[in-house]
Amino acid sequence: MKSTSQRVKTEIAKKLEINIEVIDERASLEDLGADELDQLEILMKLENEFEIDIDDDEFFKCQTVGDIISLLDQTVNKHGSNN
């Protein structure tokens, strides 16, 4: 099973059509070329991938890819999901 980090980076790479290798956890989605619509679509893709609801406000407070990964870990653990 892929790690949360790998799954998040995979979804970002697919949406932004970039190589997963260039995604640094310290980078923001804006740094990677995502506009607001891209970010919303990434949020929806992550909700589908992890089969959870992610609080929109919490997601958009995330400053970096690493923050998004941490949010996903917290949300998955809170809901007791093993996905």
N, C-alpha and C positions, 0 to 999 in steps of 0.2 A: 504494500500500500504506500502511496506517495505521502510525503509529509505535507503538513499544512502549507509550509513555505513553497514547496514545489507546486502544489495545486494552485495556489494564488498566483505565482509567477507564470504558470502555464496559461491561466485564463487571461492575465494581463497581456502576455505575449501574443496570444491568438487575437484578442480584440484590437490591439495596436499594431498588429502585423510587424512585430519586431522579434529579434532573436532572444530567446529566454536568457542567454548568457550575458546580455547587456543590462539585465535588470538587477540593480544594486538595491539592497534593502534600505539604504540610506536615501535613495532617490524618491522624489515625490512623483505622483502620477503625471503632474504637469511637466516635470523634468523629462519624462519618457514620451511626451507629446500628446497627452490626453487632454481633451477639452472637457467642459462640464457634461456634455452629452455622453462622451466616452466613459467618464467616471460613473455616471448613472447606469450605463449599460454593463460596466464591470461589476458594479454592485449587484445588479440583477443576475448576472452570470454566476457570481460567487454564491448568492442565495440558492440558486438552482444546484450548483456543484455540491454544496454542503448540506442542502435540504434543510435550511434554517431561514428565519427572518432576521435580517440585520437592521438595527436601528439606523435610519438614514442619517440622523444628526450625528450619531457616533461615527459612522463611516466617513462623513465629510469633515469631521474634526481631525481625522488621521492626517498627519503631515508627511509620512513616508510609507513606502511599501512595507517596511518592518512594522509600522504601527498597524497597518491593515492586517498583517499576519497575526499580530498579538490580539487584535480585536476578534478575529475569527477564532483563534484558540480559546479565548475567554467565552465567546458566545457558544461555541460547540460544547465546551465543558459545562457551561451553565445549563444547557438543554440536555446534557447527558447523551449526546449523539456520538456514535462511533464512526461516522462517515468520514 
